[in-house]
Structure formats: structure tokens, C-alpha cells
Amino acid sequence: MSKYRVIDTDTHLIEPADLWTERLPKAWGTDVLHVKWDEKSQSDLWFFGDQPLKGAWTWANWNWKNFNSELHDGSGPTRLDEAHPATYDVDERVKFMDDQGFEMQVLYPNLAGFDWKPFVQHPNRNLAIAHLAAYNDFQLEWVAKYPGRFIPMMVIPYWDVAASVAEIERLADSGFGGIVTTGAPHEHGQAPLGSRKWDPLWKACEEAGLSVSFHTASGDFREMLKHDDDDGLVGGVRVAADGPHIYLANAVIVSDLLVSGILARFPTLQFVSVESGIGWAPFVLDALDKRFQKNGVFRSHPEFGDMLPQRLLQTAGIAELLVRTARRLPHRNALAQAADVRDRLPPPHQLPPAHSRGKHRTRPRPPARRGPPRCPVGQRRPPLRQGHGEAGCQPEPNRRRRDWLTTPRTTKKSRALWGTPPAPDGAPERPPHNRNVGPCQPQRELCLSVR
């Protein structure tokens, strides 16, 4: 095992075909989730009753067709025997983890707790809730053989708050790291995230010490990923086009969370945004801070006090903004190269101090330069003379300030591109520098005029 504690924060467990048929009452028959071969798609599919949901093994795409962490077109196995054993067998998974140097893995679902809509809208409420409870029990059985190597995540019937609280209380001390729920309940026809309807759910998680995970695509991702047949997006380009849409959906969820007041009402509750990147975070936080101040949020919502969203996040909010690590495990982006990353880490005594900033900085930044404030444009501060005090700002001598908004600046290159700007009113028109290039030509699609 590596001297570093390497924990994979987002892996997925492929559900076995008999997960629900063996654990739910036989009286429900084929109404429960089951796997069946589909002639149209030529692959095994999950069926909820007679309704096909998704490929049974599509997400078990680790090392399928020799795809690796650098290349994948979004396809996956059509039968179980084509999938990597580590995607569903716990012994093979632990062997893989040992080979890669992973101490632990956090387990997220692929079906129940990930694709919410079929459960939320199912006509048989008890059957839908029973599916999620059966999946939680399966997870505990799967990880029991290797204690300390996995952190399972509990799925809940979030749309039924009372049933969700009961499930949290039933499994609070069973070893789950948190719950998985949606950050966009309104996309399933439920109350929005900031509604007080969900407060009993947040309170139950806070009391049980469980985090709340919003995995990417937790809303109505079927609608999000809907494509027109005429758009020409197939294979890898379709997956590439969908990626930013899915990641930015979690940016909206985080924004909704920060303005909802949930973090102020439940200061010790931790939230996790999973598999959604992090590049959007500075923009979202900066935009929210500015809108909070400009729109007087503190007057309309005093529960925020004087705390801006960015500060609220740091002190009471999101535990981690988890960067996308890999594909359904194993995820594809980082697991294959985990050993390479581990080997490139410097020894602990060579790591930069906590206050460092930047890739190579090992010393604190120097203090900001102190001195008189800068002079306005068009003025300057005369140099200090011995025996004289500091002088104030004075107009700069012999300097003509160009008004860039009203005075066109013409150069040889600009005249060649756009022609000579029109002369001021009353002045004779000047011929263009290049008579073959006028200010606007019919063949140009875009003609710019600088004034």
C-alpha cells in the first residue's frame, strides 16, 4: 500500500441481474427490475415491468474493446461476460484496488439512486421504495467481506420525506458515508431544492452524521441528453457534446443550494457535488457574491446574516467539490493511471507548505507594496526631493490624452483592413490608403467601423 492515502471518491458498482428478483416479493413478478435481452438493441437491458430503462452492462466499460483512460466513445458491453469482473465482483475489485494503490473507494449507484424518474413516477409507491431499500441491503452485503475498503452511499426515496427519514434512521449506524439524492427535484415534478418540505430530510442527515451527495445527472438527464436525429451527433462526439451540459447542471444545483438558506439552517450538514468538474466554481461563487450585495439579500433574507455565499460555502457548506475521477468502475479517467500519479508525487518532506500558492511556490507571498495611491489618468506624482514632503498629483505636462471613444486611431494595417475612417464634419474626405479596399465591401459578411 502506498505511503499516501489514495481514496477514489467516485466509483460505481454494476448491479447484478438478480439483485431485485431475489430480494423482493415474488408476488410482484416482472414488475420488479429485471434484465432481459432486447432484440432491437442487441443487448441486455434493465426492464421496469415492460418498460426498458437502460443497458444492463453499458457502464461496465472499463477495459472494454481495449478502451483506456484516454479514449472511449461511450459504448459498453452488451452481455455480462464482456464486462471486466472488477465492475461487479468484490474480490476482483479489491485486487484491482491493490494493484492501483487505492486504499478505499466510494461507491455510487448506476440505476436505483441515479436514474430517478422511473422510481419517482412509478404508480406503485411501495414497490419503488422497496427497490431502494433492497439496493442498500445489497451494498452492505457486498462490502462486508472487506471492511474498511469501501464507503457505500445510501439511496433514499427522496420524494417521500417520511420514508426517507425512516430509511436513514434504519441504516444510520450501518457504515454508509452519506446519502445520494437529487439536486433538481423540480425536474421530477417535486418541490424545488430550497423548499422547507425537505427540512426533515436535512435534519435527519445532520443528526446521523451523513453527507448529502448530488451526483451529476441527478435531475431529468434523459431530457438533458435528448438529441435530434438530424444533428449528426453520434459516437464519441455525442458523448463530448453531452459532457459540459451535465457538468454545468451541477453548477446550477450548487448555486441553488447556496441561495436556498439550507446551509444557514443546518450549519453542520455537508454536501458533495460529484463528478461535475470544478472549473465553474470561481465564476459561480463570484457571481453569487456580487448579486448578494447588489440585490440586498441581507434585507430580504436575514438568516444569511452578513455572510456571502463564498464564505458560507467555506464555513458551513460543501465538504468537497469532487473533480471527475474516472468512469464506471471503475471510472475511466483516473483509475488506469493511479499508479503513475502516485509515483509522481514528491516525498512528504518535499511537499510545499500549506500557505503556498501556485505550482512551484514554496514561500509566502511578499506583502503588498505600500505607498501613496495611484494618480488618476492624465496626472502624475512628481519625484520626491530631499527635504521636501510628498507632493500630490499634478497634471502631466506636454501630454495629450487620446479619447479612444471619439478619436479613431488609424494605422497602415487598420487602413488596409477597414479603409480610412470618415473625416470629421466639414473636413474634406481623405482617399483610402488602399483604393482596392474600401470601408465596406459587398463581399464582406461583417463590416466594422471604428469611431
C-alpha positions in Angstrom: 0.0 0.0 0.0 1.2 3.5 -0.8 2.5 5.8 1.8 -0.2 8.2 0.6 -3.8 7.6 1.4 -5.3 7.4 -2.1 -9.1 7.3 -2.0 -11.2 7.0 -5.2 -14.1 9.4 -4.4 -16.4 8.3 -7.2 -16.7 4.7 -8.4 -19.8 2.7 -9.4 -20.9 -0.8 -8.7 -22.6 -2.6 -11.5 -25.8 -4.1 -10.2 -26.2 -7.9 -10.7 -29.1 -9.1 -12.8 -30.8 -10.9 -9.8 -30.4 -8.0 -7.3 -34.1 -7.3 -7.1 -35.6 -10.5 -8.3 -34.0 -12.4 -5.4 -34.7 -9.8 -2.7 -38.3 -8.5 -3.4 -41.5 -10.5 -3.0 -42.2 -13.0 -5.8 -45.8 -11.7 -5.9 -44.6 -8.6 -7.8 -43.3 -10.9 -10.6 -41.9 -9.0 -13.6 -43.0 -5.6 -12.2 -39.6 -5.5 -10.4 -36.4 -4.5 -12.1 -35.0 -7.4 -14.2 -32.6 -8.0 -17.0 -33.8 -9.2 -20.4 -32.2 -9.5 -23.8 -33.5 -6.9 -26.3 -33.5 -7.8 -29.9 -33.8 -4.3 -31.2 -30.7 -3.0 -29.4 -29.0 -6.4 -29.4 -28.0 -6.1 -25.8 -29.2 -6.9 -22.3 -31.4 -4.1 -20.9 -32.9 -3.3 -17.5 -36.7 -3.5 -17.6 -39.1 -2.0 -15.1 -42.2 -4.0 -15.8 -42.5 -3.8 -19.6 -40.6 -0.5 -19.8 -36.9 -0.7 -21.0 -34.7 1.7 -19.0 -31.0 1.4 -20.0 -28.3 -1.1 -20.9 -27.6 -3.5 -18.1 -23.8 -3.6 -18.6 -23.2 -0.5 -20.7 -21.5 1.4 -17.9 -19.2 -1.6 -17.1 -16.9 -0.3 -19.9 -13.6 -0.5 -18.1 -11.1 -2.0 -20.5 -13.8 -3.0 -22.9 -12.6 -3.2 -26.5 -9.2 -2.1 -25.2 -10.5 1.4 -24.4 -8.4 3.0 -21.7 -8.4 6.2 -19.6 -7.5 8.3 -22.6 -10.0 7.0 -25.2 -13.6 6.0 -25.0 -16.6 6.5 -27.3 -19.4 6.0 -24.8 -20.2 2.4 -25.8 -20.1 -0.6 -23.5 -20.6 -4.3 -23.1 -23.9 -5.9 -24.3 -23.5 -9.0 -22.2 -22.2 -9.6 -18.7 -19.3 -11.9 -19.9 -17.9 -8.9 -21.9 -17.6 -6.8 -18.8 -14.5 -6.5 -16.6 -15.0 -8.7 -13.5 -13.9 -5.8 -11.2 -17.1 -3.9 -12.2 -19.3 -6.4 -10.3 -17.1 -8.9 -8.3 -15.9 -7.7 -5.0 -12.8 -9.9 -4.9 -11.7 -8.7 -8.4 -12.4 -5.1 -7.3 -10.2 -5.3 -4.3 -7.5 -7.0 -6.3 -7.7 -4.1 -8.8 -7.5 -1.5 -6.0 -4.4 -3.2 -4.6 -2.7 -3.2 -8.0 -3.5 0.5 -8.4 -2.7 1.6 -4.9 -6.2 2.6 -3.8 -6.9 2.3 -0.1 -10.6 2.9 -0.3 -13.4 3.6 -2.8 -16.7 5.5 -2.5 -19.5 3.5 -4.2 -22.3 5.2 -6.2 -25.2 3.5 -7.9 -25.9 3.1 -11.6 -29.6 2.6 -11.6 -31.6 3.0 -8.4 -30.5 6.3 -6.9 -29.0 7.6 -10.2 -31.8 7.3 -12.7 -34.6 8.8 -10.5 -37.5 9.4 -12.8 -38.7 5.8 -13.2 -38.9 5.5 -9.4 -40.4 8.9 -8.6 -43.2 8.4 -11.2 -43.9 4.7 -10.6 -47.6 4.1 -9.9 -46.8 1.6 -7.1 -45.2 3.7 -4.3 -44.4 0.7 -2.1 -42.7 -1.2 -4.9 -40.5 1.8 -5.8 -39.4 2.4 -2.2 -38.7 -1.4 -1.7 -36.3 -1.3 -4.7 -34.1 1.4 -3.0 -34.1 -0.4 0.4 -33.1 -3.7 -1.3 -30.2 -1.9 -3.0 -29.0 -0.5 0.3 -29.0 -4.0 1.8 -27.2 -5.4 -1.2 -24.4 -2.8 -0.8 -23.9 -3.8 2.8 -23.6 -7.4 1.9 -21.2 -6.7 -1.0 -18.7 -4.6 1.1 -18.9 -6.8 4.3 -16.1 -9.2 3.1 -13.6 -6.3 3.0 -14.2 -4.0 5.9 -12.5 -0.6 5.7 -12.0 -0.8 1.9 -15.4 0.7 0.7 -17.6 3.7 1.6 -21.1 2.8 0.4 -23.6 5.6 -0.3 -27.2 5.2 0.8 -30.0 5.7 -1.7 -33.3 7.1 -0.4 -36.9 7.6 -1.8 -36.4 11.3 -1.5 -39.8 12.2 -3.0 -41.3 10.6 0.2 -39.8 12.5 3.0 -41.2 10.3 5.8 -40.0 7.1 4.1 -36.6 8.7 3.5 -36.2 9.7 7.2 -37.2 6.2 8.2 -34.6 4.6 5.8 -31.9 7.0 7.2 -32.8 6.0 10.8 -32.8 2.3 9.9 -29.3 2.4 8.4 -27.7 5.3 10.3 -25.1 3.2 12.0 -24.5 0.6 9.2 -21.4 2.2 7.7 -22.8 4.4 5.0 -20.8 7.6 4.2 -23.8 9.6 3.2 -27.0 9.6 1.1 -27.4 10.1 -2.6 -30.3 12.3 -3.7 -31.2 14.7 -6.5 -30.2 18.3 -6.5 -33.0 19.1 -9.0 -36.2 17.7 -7.6 -38.3 20.2 -9.6 -37.3 18.3 -12.7 -39.1 15.3 -11.4 -42.3 17.3 -10.6 -41.4 17.8 -6.9 -40.8 20.9 -4.8 -37.6 22.8 -5.5 -34.4 22.3 -3.6 -34.9 25.3 -1.3 -38.4 24.3 -0.2 -38.9 23.8 3.6 -40.6 20.5 2.6 -37.1 18.9 2.6 -36.0 20.2 6.0 -36.9 17.0 7.9 -34.6 15.1 5.4 -31.7 17.5 6.0 -32.2 17.3 9.8 -32.1 13.5 9.7 -28.9 13.5 7.8 -27.3 16.1 10.1 -28.2 14.1 13.2 -26.9 10.9 11.7 -23.7 12.5 10.5 -24.3 11.6 6.9 -23.3 13.9 4.0 -25.6 14.6 1.1 -24.3 13.8 -2.4 -25.6 15.4 -5.6 -24.2 13.1 -8.3 -24.0 14.7 -11.8 -27.1 14.0 -13.9 -29.3 13.7 -10.8 -32.0 15.7 -12.5 -34.0 14.7 -15.5 -30.9 13.7 -17.5 -33.0 11.9 -20.1 -34.4 15.2 -21.2 -31.0 16.8 -21.0 -29.4 14.3 -23.2 -32.2 14.1 -25.8 -30.9 14.6 -29.3 -32.5 15.3 -32.7 -31.7 12.6 -35.3 -30.7 15.3 -37.7 -27.9 16.8 -35.5 -25.4 14.3 -36.8 -24.0 13.7 -33.3 -23.1 10.0 -32.9 -20.4 8.0 -31.1 -17.7 10.0 -29.3 -18.8 13.4 -30.5 -22.2 12.9 -28.9 -20.6 12.0 -25.6 -18.3 15.0 -25.8 -21.3 17.3 -26.5 -23.2 16.0 -23.5 -20.3 16.4 -21.1 -20.4 20.1 -20.5 -24.2 20.1 -20.2 -24.1 17.5 -17.4 -21.3 19.2 -15.5 -22.9 22.7 -15.7 -26.2 21.3 -14.4 -24.4 20.6 -11.1 -23.1 24.2 -11.2 -26.8 25.3 -11.2 -27.5 22.9 -8.3 -24.7 24.3 -6.2 -25.9 27.8 -7.0 -29.4 26.9 -5.9 -28.1 25.3 -2.7 -26.1 28.4 -1.7 -29.1 30.7 -2.0 -31.6 28.3 -0.6 -30.8 29.0 3.1 -30.3 25.3 3.8 -26.6 25.8 4.8 -27.6 28.6 7.2 -30.4 26.4 8.8 -28.2 23.3 9.0 -24.6 24.6 9.6 -23.0 21.2 10.2 -24.6 19.4 7.3 -22.1 18.6 4.5 -22.9 18.5 0.8 -20.9 16.9 -2.0 -21.1 17.7 -5.7 -19.9 14.6 -7.5 -18.4 14.1 -11.0 -19.1 17.6 -12.1 -15.7 19.3 -12.5 -14.6 22.4 -10.6 -13.6 24.9 -13.2 -17.0 26.6 -13.0 -16.8 27.2 -9.2 -14.9 30.5 -9.2 -17.3 32.1 -11.7 -20.4 30.8 -9.8 -19.1 32.0 -6.4 -18.0 35.4 -7.7 -21.3 36.0 -9.4 -23.4 35.0 -6.4 -21.3 37.2 -4.0 -21.8 40.2 -6.3 -25.6 39.6 -6.7 -26.0 39.1 -3.0 -24.5 42.6 -2.4 -26.2 44.3 -5.3 -29.7 42.9 -4.7 -29.8 43.4 -0.9 -30.3 39.7 0.0 -29.4 40.5 3.6 -32.6 42.7 4.0 -34.9 40.1 2.4 -33.3 37.0 4.0 -31.8 37.9 7.4 -30.9 34.2 8.0 -27.8 34.8 5.9 -26.5 37.5 8.3 -23.6 39.2 6.8 -22.2 36.0 5.2 -21.7 35.9 1.4 -22.2 32.6 -0.4 -18.4 32.1 -0.9 -17.8 32.5 2.8 -20.9 30.4 3.6 -19.5 27.6 1.5 -16.2 27.7 3.2 -17.5 27.6 6.8 -20.7 25.6 6.7 -21.4 24.2 3.3 -20.0 21.9 0.7 -17.5 19.4 2.1 -15.8 18.9 -1.3 -16.3 19.8 -4.9 -15.2 16.5 -6.3 -13.4 16.6 -9.6 -14.3 13.9 -12.1 -12.0 11.0 -11.4 -12.8 8.1 -13.6 -15.6 6.1 -15.3 -17.9 3.4 -14.0 -15.6 1.1 -12.3 -14.1 1.7 -12.5 -14.3 5.1 -14.0 -12.0 5.6 -16.9 -10.3 8.9 -16.4 -8.0 8.3 -13.4 -8.0 4.7 -12.2 -5.9 3.4 -15.1 -3.2 5.9 -14.2 -3.4 5.9 -10.5 0.0 4.3 -10.1 1.5 6.9 -12.4 0.0 9.7 -10.3 1.2 8.1 -7.1 4.7 7.6 -8.4 4.9 11.3 -9.4 4.0 12.6 -6.0 7.1 14.1 -4.2 8.2 12.7 -0.9 6.2 14.2 2.1 9.1 16.2 3.3 9.3 17.9 -0.1 5.7 19.0 -0.3 5.2 22.8 -0.2 3.8 24.3 3.0 0.1 24.8 3.4 0.2 28.5 2.8 1.8 28.2 -0.6 0.1 29.3 -3.8 0.9 28.1 -7.3 2.6 25.0 -8.6 6.2 25.9 -7.5 5.7 28.4 -4.8 7.3 27.4 -1.5 7.5 30.7 0.3 4.6 33.1 1.4 3.8 35.9 -1.0 5.6 39.1 -0.1 3.4 41.8 1.5 1.6 44.2 -0.9 3.6 47.4 -1.8 2.6 50.2 0.5 2.7 53.8 -0.7 0.6 56.7 -1.8 -2.5 55.8 -4.0 -2.1 55.9 -7.8 -2.9 59.1 -9.6 -5.8 59.5 -12.0 -5.3 59.1 -15.7 -3.6 62.2 -17.1 -1.9 63.1 -13.8 1.3 62.0 -12.1 3.1 62.5 -8.8 6.4 64.5 -9.1 9.6 62.7 -7.8 10.5 63.3 -4.2 13.1 65.9 -3.4 15.4 65.8 -0.4 13.9 67.9 2.3 10.5 68.2 0.8 7.4 66.4 1.7 5.4 64.1 -0.6 3.7 66.1 -3.4 0.2 65.5 -4.6 -0.9 64.5 -8.1 -0.4 67.1 -10.8 -1.4 67.3 -14.5 1.2 65.7 -16.7 3.0 68.4 -18.8 3.0 68.1 -22.6 0.8 65.2 -22.8 -2.3 65.0 -25.0 -4.8 62.4 -23.8 -6.4 60.5 -26.7 -10.1 59.9 -26.4 -10.4 56.4 -27.6 -14.1 56.5 -27.8 -14.3 59.5 -30.2 -10.9 59.7 -32.0 -10.2 56.9 -34.5 -6.7 55.6 -34.4 -5.6 54.7 -37.9 -2.5 52.7 -38.8 -1.3 51.3 -42.1 -2.6 47.9 -41.1 -6.0 49.1 -40.0 -6.5 51.2 -43.1 -5.6 48.2 -45.2 -8.2 46.1 -43.4 -11.1 48.5 -42.9 -10.3 51.6 -45.1 -9.8 55.1 -44.0 -12.3 56.4 -41.3 -14.6 59.1 -42.4 -13.4 62.6 -41.9 -14.9 64.9 -39.3 -17.8 67.1 -40.3 -16.7 69.9 -42.5 -13.3 68.4 -43.4 -12.5 67.2 -46.9 -12.8 63.4 -47.4 -9.5 61.7 -47.5 -8.8 59.0 -50.1 -8.3 55.5 -48.7 -4.8 54.2 -48.2 -5.5 51.3 -50.4 -8.0 52.1 -53.1 -8.8 48.4 -53.6 -10.0 48.1 -50.0 -12.8 50.5 -49.1 -14.5 51.0 -45.8 -17.2 48.4 -46.6 -17.2 45.9 -49.4 -20.2 43.9 -50.6 -18.3 40.6 -50.3 -17.6 41.1 -46.6 -20.1 39.5 -44.3 -19.1 41.7 -41.4 -18.1 45.3 -41.8 -16.8 47.2 -38.8 -16.5 50.9 -38.5 -14.4 52.4 -35.6 -15.4 55.9 -34.5 
